[in-house]
């Protein structure tokens, strides 16, 4: 009877040993696989395209001077009418034209020293064209010197007087550009994996960079360069 108990205990112990050995092997194999999954590579992909702007904002600025305030306002109104008539004559729609309030300066109120200005009042006025027909507006811009010959003193060298071109179709081009940037990131990662004798696995995480929209160059502000960089991290395995 005692011998039978010893035999049973031995068999039970053997099964327990085999079970623990199997579990240990499985855990060890899982640990190795987990360690392999910790190997990653991070790659960046760039998508860069050029598109024409679809909106132009053209501020037409001019100045008037006078010693009589009422006369100054009359001169401003006359110049506004000339500019508006000139624009409409050249097929700029009236609803694309807006006229801001004039900025009046009284030089006698801030006179320093004994120097006396020739005119007490000066005014800066802006007539703005906001249009989607960029080629037409650009053609009218070239004709503006003709209007200057009528006696209007145009300005526009300051920041507020610069023509602005806007690209508003980002949502239309965004999906394709993200796809292209992600594809290029994968190409870079695949090259790295091949050079390191590894296999490229699934994506661990991905980050889409911010889109940037800038003029292609300082001489072509109406041509926009749209750019995005995607950063993708992949798993590697042997």
ABEGO torsion letter per residue (X at the ends): XAAAAAAAAAAAAAAAAAAAAAAAAAAAAAAAAAAAAABBBBBBBBBBBBBBBABBBBBBBBBBBBABAAAAAAAAAAAAAAAAAAAAAAGBBAAABBBBBBBBBBAAAABBEABBBABABBBBBBBBBBBABAAAAAAAAAAAAAAAAAGBBBBGABAAABBBBBBAAAAAAAAAAAAAAAAAAAAAAAAAAAAAGBBBBBBABBBBBBBBBBBABAABAABBBBBBBBBBBBBBBX
